[in-house]
């Protein structure tokens, strides 16, 4: 039923490597609107994928915290001096299946530079990065093949960003 509504009624397509590895960091972009979350939820359900995510701790208030945790969410204190990358990377070693989805922009606003946390989490956990684009204009969710980061962040970011060339988010001017 969800697939019928998402694909046939709403007109979205799911394309690419839709059975990602059991452990990976999934960078989902562009993140331009809170409705992006409601595009991602049916995709997870249609593909029958367990995917976790992190969100700023301010989102995890009662009763929303129960829903977000049920959906695989974990709160993160973005203003903390805690070793967030280390703490998240450690989760990969403790689980047989852990796919962490997050926004490389770190916000819904237009940015010129991506945050680097996802990259260092993948390197520290020794897991690949799977790029996922949500193109609102074409109504396509596209999954890339897994990419293992090298030791050249500049070159790796250039490679990863190419996947998103021409992709338009829900708020086009923030893409």
C-alpha positions in Angstrom: 0.0 0.0 0.0 2.8 2.5 0.9 4.6 1.7 -2.3 1.5 2.2 -4.3 0.8 5.6 -2.7 4.4 6.7 -2.9 5.2 5.6 -6.4 1.9 5.5 -8.2 -0.2 8.2 -6.5 2.6 10.6 -5.6 4.8 9.7 -8.6 8.2 9.1 -6.8 10.8 6.6 -8.1 13.4 4.8 -6.1 16.6 4.2 -8.2 20.1 2.7 -7.8 21.7 0.5 -5.3 18.7 0.0 -3.1 20.1 -2.8 -1.0 23.0 -1.0 0.7 25.7 -2.7 2.8 24.8 -3.6 6.4 27.0 -0.9 7.8 27.4 2.5 6.2 27.1 6.2 6.6 24.3 7.4 4.2 24.5 11.0 3.3 21.1 12.2 2.2 20.9 15.5 0.3 19.8 18.1 -0.4 18.1 18.6 3.0 16.1 21.7 2.4 12.8 21.2 4.3 11.5 19.3 7.3 9.2 17.4 4.8 12.4 15.6 3.6 11.9 13.3 6.6 8.5 12.3 5.2 9.9 11.4 1.9 12.6 9.2 3.6 10.2 7.3 5.9 8.2 5.6 3.1 11.4 4.8 1.2 12.8 2.9 4.2 9.5 1.0 4.5 9.3 0.2 0.7 12.9 -1.1 0.7 12.5 -2.8 4.0 15.7 -1.1 5.3 16.6 -0.4 8.9 18.2 3.0 8.8 19.2 5.0 11.9 19.6 8.8 12.0 20.8 11.4 14.3 19.1 14.7 15.1 19.7 17.7 17.3 18.7 16.9 20.9 16.2 19.8 20.8 14.0 17.6 18.5 13.8 14.8 21.1 11.2 16.3 23.4 8.1 14.5 24.8 6.1 13.0 23.0 8.1 13.3 19.7 11.1 11.6 21.3 9.2 8.3 21.4 8.4 8.5 17.7 11.9 9.5 16.6 13.5 6.8 18.7 11.0 4.2 17.3 12.0 5.3 13.8 15.7 4.8 14.6 16.7 8.3 15.8 19.3 9.3 18.4 19.7 12.7 19.9 23.1 14.5 19.5 24.3 17.5 21.4 25.7 19.6 18.6 27.1 22.3 20.9 28.9 19.8 23.1 32.6 19.4 23.3 32.0 15.7 23.5 33.7 13.4 21.0 30.6 13.0 18.9 32.4 11.4 15.9 34.1 8.8 18.2 30.8 8.1 20.0 28.9 7.5 16.8 31.7 5.5 15.2 31.7 3.3 18.2 28.1 2.3 17.5 29.2 0.6 14.3 31.5 -1.8 16.1 28.7 -2.8 18.5 26.1 -3.7 15.9 25.8 -6.2 13.1 23.6 -3.9 11.2 23.9 -0.1 11.4 23.1 2.3 8.6 23.4 5.9 9.7 21.6 8.5 7.6 22.4 12.2 7.9 22.6 15.4 6.1 26.0 16.5 4.9 24.9 20.1 5.0 24.0 19.9 8.7 21.0 22.2 8.2 18.1 22.9 5.9 19.5 26.2 4.8 21.6 26.8 1.7 25.3 26.1 2.5 28.4 26.4 0.5 30.4 23.8 2.4 29.4 20.4 3.8 30.1 19.5 7.4 32.8 16.9 7.7 31.5 14.8 10.6 29.9 12.1 8.3 33.3 11.7 6.6 35.2 11.2 9.8 32.6 8.9 11.2 32.9 6.6 8.1 36.7 6.7 8.3 36.8 6.0 12.0 34.2 3.2 11.8 35.9 1.8 8.6 32.5 1.8 6.7 31.6 3.1 3.3 29.6 6.2 2.5 26.4 5.7 0.5 25.1 8.8 -1.2 21.3 9.2 -1.4 19.7 12.1 -3.4 16.2 13.2 -2.9 15.3 15.2 -6.0 11.9 16.9 -5.5 11.8 18.2 -9.1 12.2 14.8 -10.7 10.6 13.0 -7.8 13.5 10.5 -7.6 15.3 9.0 -4.6 18.6 7.7 -5.9 21.1 5.5 -4.1 24.8 5.3 -5.0 27.2 2.4 -4.8 29.2 2.3 -1.6 32.2 4.6 -1.5 35.1 4.0 0.9 36.8 7.3 1.8 40.5 7.7 1.1 42.9 9.9 2.9 42.2 12.8 0.6 39.1 14.6 1.9 39.2 17.3 -0.8 39.2 14.8 -3.6 36.6 12.6 -1.8 34.3 15.5 -1.3 34.6 16.5 -5.0 33.7 12.9 -5.9 30.8 12.7 -3.5 29.4 16.1 -4.4 29.2 15.2 -8.1 26.5 12.7 -7.3 24.2 15.6 -6.3 24.9 17.8 -9.4 21.5 19.1 -10.6 19.5 17.6 -7.8 16.7 20.0 -6.5 15.3 19.8 -3.0 11.8 20.6 -1.9 13.0 24.3 -1.3 14.8 24.7 -4.7 16.7 27.8 -3.7 18.3 26.0 -0.8 19.6 23.1 -3.0 
